[in-house]
Amino acid sequence: MNSPDRYVVFGNPVAHSQSPFIHAEFARQTGEALVYERVLCPLDGFRAALAALAASGARGCNITVPFKFDAYAAATRTTARARLAGAANVLRFDADGWLGDNTDGAGLMADIERNAGVGIAGRRVLLIGAGGAAAGVLGPLLAHGPAEVAVTNRTAARADELVARHLEAAVAAHARLHAVPLAAPGLAYDIVLNASASSLEGAPAPVPASVLRPGTLALDLMYGPGAQAFVDWADAHAAVGRDGLGMLVEQAAEAFLLWRGVRPDTGPVLTLLHERLAVPR
């Protein structure tokens, strides 16, 4: 009898990841034979650890912080959305090479529009951060037709670089895309997305509350305790705080489709995950 295919989530830190639970539920739901594990990758040994994983017979992996740019560089083939991001959060180990993809943006868009019920077309959006997470979501965000996307980051040059790489996509979407200073990022956005490392570091919201208005969707791409300070900050200013749990499930479904050729139903799994973590929906 054949052993189930093996997949892992690769990152540092990684102990907090709910991906094994999510993919176990997807496998149960679809009848796919697989196992999914966490792997803590040394900060200075990503390439060697990745090669060892592929050589062990694993079929693929998810990539989390801080290795999404490294994963993109390691891929021998990439999808269009990964190329636009310049980062990969999924690898599939094929016989003819490693395929790199980025499902973060598709997952976030599905969570905002389907799970949170907020349309993106015509909205003003502030994107905080310019690292791998922000790079993964900006292209799909523009494709959904916002009126404006402002990008802000602690290191302004990285925000400028991210904007420059996406200007063609912004023109195609008829969206205004520009970088703004972190200390004065603008006022009263419809959607505020925190893709910075502030939640991982336990820091307060990295922008002033003036970016919010009553009803603004303020979503932290992190989830669990790390995102709680951002969510509480948003709620305290009459915005609608949300963490990244829905995005996590939705991007995982995109990865599962890439690996297995079948798309799982995310709704029941997100409900189970909220119950498992005892967080409100």
N, C-alpha and C positions, 0 to 999 in steps of 0.2 A: 504494500500500500504506500502511495506517495506521501511524503511529508508535506505539510502545509507550507506555502510560500511565506518568506520572512520579510518584514518591513520594519523600519525603526524611525524614531525621531531623533535627530542628531543636533545637539546644542550644548551650550554652557552658559547659564544653568539649564537643567532639563528635568530635575526631579518634580517640578510643579506641573509638568505637562499632562493634560487630560487626553492627549491624542491616542494613547493605547486604549482607553475606555471607548472613545468615539469609534475607532476603527474596529474594535471588537463588536460593537453594536451594529456597525455597517455590515460586517461579515456575517453576523447572525441573521440580519434582516435579508441579505441577498443570497445566502447560502455559499458564499465564497470561502474557500479553504485558505486561511492565512493566519499568521501570528504577527503581533506588532509590539515592539518593545522600545524602551527609552535607552539611549546610549549617550553618556557624558563624554564629550569630545575635548581633549586637551586644547587649551587656547592656542598653543604653539604647534599643534600637530594635526591640523585638519586634513591635509592631503593624504598623509600616511594612514590616518585612521579611516578615511573614506575608502582608500584603495583596499585596505584590509577587510572592510565591510563588504565591498563588492566581491572580493576574492572568496569570501566565506559562503557565497551562494545567495546572499540577500537579493531580493528583486528590486528594491528601491528604498528611498528614505525621504522623510520630511526634514527640512533644514530650518532651524530657528536661530535666534541671536547667538553669537554675532557673525554667523558664517554665510549669510545669503549672497554676499558678493563673491566670496571664495567658492561657493557652490556653482555659481554662474561661470566662473573662470575654469572650473574643473570639468564642466560639461563639454562633450564633443559635438553635440547638437542641441539647439535651443528653439523654443517656440517663439513666435512673434511677440507675445506679451512679456516673455522673459527678456528678450532683446531690448525692448523699449525700456523696461525697468533697469536693465543691467544687473539684475539680481535674480536668484532662483531660490524658491523655498521647497521645491520638489525635484527629486532626481529619480529617473527610471533606468535601471541597469539592463540595457538591451545587449544582445549578442554582438551587435555592430557598433556599440558605443553607449555613452551615458547621455540620456536626454534630460535637459534642464527645462523646467517650466516654472511659472510663477502664478499661483492660484490665489494669492492674497487679495488682489483687487477684485476679482470676480466674487470671492467670498464676502468681502466687505459690502460691495454693491447689493448683493442678494440680501444681506442682513439689514441694510438701511431701508431698501425699498420693500422687501417682502415681510421681514420680521418686525421692523420698527414702523413700517407703513409711511415712510417719508419719501416723497419724490425728490429726485436730484435735479431734473431738468429745470433750468431757469433760476436755480438757487445760487446764493453767494456762499462759498465754502472757504474755510480757513484750514489749511493742512499744516500741522505743527510737526517739524522733523524733516530731515532730508537723508536719512540712512536707508537701510535695506527695506524696512517696512514701508516708509513713505514712497520709495521708488516703486515698490510693488503695486501700490494702489493708485498712483496718480494717473497713469494711462487709462485704466478702466473708468476712473472717476470722470475724466474729460470726455470719454466716449458716451457718458450718460447725459451730456448736454447742460452742465451748469452754466450760469451766466458769467461767473467769476470764480477763479480759484487763486487764493493768495497762499504762498508758501513762506513759512518762517522757520528759522533754525538758529540754534545757539551760534554756530559758525556760519556767517552769512554767505561765504563763498560757496558752501555746499548747497545752500538753497538756490543760489544763482545758477549753479551747474545743473541741478535737477530741473529747474525751469527751462534752461537752454535746451536740454535734451528732449523736452516735451513740447517745444513751441510749435512744431509742425502739427502735432496731434491737437493742440489747442486751436490752431487756425482751422483745422478740419472740423472741429466741433463748434466753431464760432463762439469760443469762450475766451474771456480775458484771463490770461495766466501771467502772474508776476510774483516777484519776491518782495517781502515786507520785513521791516525790522522786528526783532523779537519784543523789544520794549514798547513799540507803537505799531501793532499789527493791523490796526483798523477797528471798526466798530460794528456791533450788531449783525453778526453773520447768521445765516440760516442754519448752517451746519458747521460744527467745529470738530475736527478729527485730530486726536493726539496720537501721533506716530513716533513721538520722541522717546528717549530712554528715561524720561523723568519718573515714570511709574516703577520701572525696574529699580531705580535708585532711591525710591521712597521720597522723592522730592514733591513739593507742592506744584500746582498747575503752573506751567512755564510762561503763561501769558496773562495779562490783566483781565479782570472780569468784564471790562468794557467790550470785549469781543462777543459777549453774549447778549441776548435779548430774551424776554419772556417767550418760552416755547422753542428756543434754539435746541436742536439735537446736538448734544456734546458727547462724543463717543471716544472712549479710550480704546486703542487697539489691544491693550493688555486686558487681562481678565483676572478675577479673583481679588485677593487682598491688595495686590499692588495697584489695581485700578481704582480702589475704593475712594481714595482721597480726591481724585479727579471727578469721579461721579458725585461725591458729596459736595464738592465745590460748585459743580454745575447746578445741582438741585438747590443749593443755598441761594443761587442767583436767579431762580425761577426758570432756569433752562431744564431740559430733559436729559439727565445723565444716563449714560449707557456704557457698559463695558464691552469687551471684545469677545464674549463667549459665543454669541451668535455668529460672528465672523469666523471664529475658530472652527465651528461645525461646518459652516458653508464652504470654507476653503478646503477642509478635509474631504468633503464630498467631491470637490473638483479633482483632488489628488486621487481619490479612490477610482473615479472615472478614468483618469489617465492610466492608472495601473491595471485596473480590472475590466474596463470597458463597460461598466454598468454604473448608473448613477443611483445612489441610495436616497431614501426619503429622509430629509434632515429634520423635519418637524418633531417626530417622536423622540429622536436622539437629543435634540436640544431640550425638550421637556425633561427627559431623564437626567440630563446633565445639571439642569437647574435644581432638581430634587437632590441629586447626589452632593452638590456643593452647598445646598441650602441657601441659595441666593434668589431674590425675586426675579420674576420673568419680565 
